[in-house]
Amino acid sequence: MTTELTNARPHHPVVLAHEAQRAANVQVRVADAITAFAGSMQFVYVHVVVFAVWMLLIESSPWPTLTLIVSLEAIFLSTFVMIGQNRQAAFQQEKADHDFNETELELKTNTQLTREIHALTEELHRRLVDNAKE
């Protein structure tokens, strides 16, 4: 995933660091792959086909087992959704912290530049006044 980001266009440094961190963790990569598949239409198609074949051809009374399997699957999928939400929240916090630090640095730099411009303006004004008196 990192190569997709870096090859497409420049990204925020926090985004790149976050993607590198995610790519380094096997558990996160597995969770990302499962979440990506579970959030796709292929997931829906596979389930429609599997459940239809199972209900029509394999078991004559599939409801108790089907209920158990669907319930277990819902538990795991909701867990993956929460994992994704937690990672997204952590990423947003990290990006917000980075943006805050960058903004504070810009503010400090702008304040310093404004003070220096003010000092130069006063010096120029003083010299013009002194030259006018002579």
Stockholm file with secondary structure:
# STOCKHOLM 1.0

chainA/1-134         MTTELTNARPHHPVVLAHEAQRAANVQVRVADAITAFAGSMQFVYVHVVVFAVWMLLIESSPWPTLTLIVSLEAIFLSTFVMIGQNRQAAFQQEKADHDFNETELELKTNTQLTREIHALTEELHRRLVDNAKE
#=GR chainA/1-134 SS CHHHHHHHSCCCHHHHHHHHHHHHCHHHHHHHHHHHHHTSHHHHHHHHHHHHHIIIIICSSCHHHHHHHHHHHHHHHHHHHHHHHHHHHHHHHHHHHHHHHHHHHHHHHHHHHHHHHHHHHHHHHHHHHHHHHC
#=GC SS_cons         CHHHHHHHSCCCHHHHHHHHHHHHCHHHHHHHHHHHHHTSHHHHHHHHHHHHHIIIIICSSCHHHHHHHHHHHHHHHHHHHHHHHHHHHHHHHHHHHHHHHHHHHHHHHHHHHHHHHHHHHHHHHHHHHHHHHC
//
